[in-house]
């Protein structure tokens, strides 16, 4: 009886194992069938490309000629791949720089076209001339004029109320000679160049006051300023960067001091009457002497041109 129960148990266990294996096989097959479409769909999805890193670069809005100072209205932002244009500059690098070569419109600006040129000549605008004037703190607005600023130029012609001598004549006069004049350089600091700094963190002394200010003028203005320098005193007045209005300024003249009155009255001057020469006198004829041979002769008195007989001589006879 016990042998029979053992055989049934073994049979039951064997059937269970076979069923379990069948279910496992069927489950694995179904999983494989379900995973295959997913793999095929994943294979059909294209791989995503790496997006390039775009940077805002500077492009020109018009042709820029050599010597022009680049301002904001000359450039625009252009999103480009810096890997493709490694020499192109950004807007922050280009503003205020001077073009050292011609740049075409609607093109990226290469770094070679705005090299750190320290020569002043490249920064003189086309058709203009650079002229320097000697300055002091009073002339150059307490030394606060900087390259790139715009100034007005006043000239004062001193008169006899300010000077004494042959040069002084009349009252002192002042007038505005030039307006909206661009400053190219102050001393050795040139517009568009970076100032030379010392070691980072080191204490540096302030630069000495500049002795010259260099202005950009037209050829006609150069002649006006040269004449004013030789005959008067120059003064600069600083303008706001946004103020571009030229105003009519009337010349100003001082009132000369009154001349002091003399301390004493001048003595009258007498003039001698003109001398008149007397009329020539006639020679007097001597009176006739009585003749010794005759006993009596007439006596005639001659005075000037008058003759008068004072004795006729007949009385003695």
Helices and strands as residue ranges (DSSP letters): H 2-44, E 54-60, G 72-74, E 75-81, H 91-94, G 111-114, G 121-123, E 129-134, G 141-143, E 150-157, E 173-186, E 189-190, E 212-217, H 219-231, E 233-238, E 252-253, E 299-303, E 306-311
